[in-house]
């Protein structure tokens, strides 16, 4: 049984498009997972630093000004975290 050139080319074209699309989707998924994981790590670090500033061991003994100072230091700590993580 002979198959036409048109049918052969159409099947190969559809197969090539399907494989290319699948590989692109898988690659984008893994790249996005890495990017999302970095953002989640940063969010977790910000949350941990905020809790540390608010819920220190001496919460009832510290005045509000010291708690506020601890909260204001968080952006600097995050900047240091980014510097160490991305600019090694």
Buried (B, 14 or more C-beta within 10 A) or exposed (E): EEEEEEEEEEEEEEEEEEEEEEEEEEEEEEEEEEEEEEEEEBEEBBEEBEEEBEEEEEEEEEEEEEBEEBBEEBEEBBEEBEEEEEEE
